[in-house]
Amino acid sequence: MADERNPMPKAAKAAFDKAIILDPKDPRSRYFLAVSKDLDGDHKGAINDWLELLKDTPKDAPWESDLIRTVEQVGKIHKIDITESLASTQKIRASDLSGTLKSIAAAPIPGPSKTDMAQAAKLPPGQQQQMVTSMVEGLEAKLAKNPKNVDGWIMLMRSRMTLGETAKAKAALTKSVASNPESRTKLLKEAQILGVPGT
């Protein structure tokens, strides 16, 4: 955003490349890497990537309408008929054949609001990291008060793995199973998807 002359600066592309390695399901990285393809002239490749992202997008996600509009606009500009492929994608989403959306660990993380982005952009890198850490620790504090929140434990494990805190992710798994023995199978399955050590 700071480089108005370049719609996809090298630093931004490198950041998205790194983010997609840390979290292959991250919707923001997937979206902007497809934007990079579109800017490089691979319009069909970009559309295909956006449609794959759409398949993994929960109903009524805040970015859903913008994503569909992007696919339609790029298709129209470059005279690519997306009617059939878009309809097919929407049909798959409606029937939820892939089962991806049933997994909290594999589900896309909603993007931050414009206000969140503006506030974070004003902070130096060190403080940005502190902001992220504070949010994760806040979630952990809530789980200490309400340990029966199974989905919350899964999100905590995911956050710890994304931050590279594998030991803390494993500790979260141990605590979650101890607090929710009836959900042990689900927790272990989600932890395995995330790559938590010992699963």
Secondary structure as UniProt FT lines:
FT   TURN            4..5
FT   HELIX           10..22
FT   TURN            24..25
FT   HELIX           27..39
FT   TURN            40..41
FT   HELIX           43..55
FT   TURN            59..60
FT   TURN            62..63
FT   HELIX           64..77
FT   TURN            78..79
FT   HELIX           83..95
FT   HELIX           100..102
FT   TURN            104..106
FT   HELIX           114..121
FT   HELIX           125..145
FT   TURN            147..148
FT   HELIX           150..162
FT   TURN            163..164
FT   HELIX           166..179
FT   HELIX           181..183
FT   HELIX           184..194
FT   TURN            197..198
//
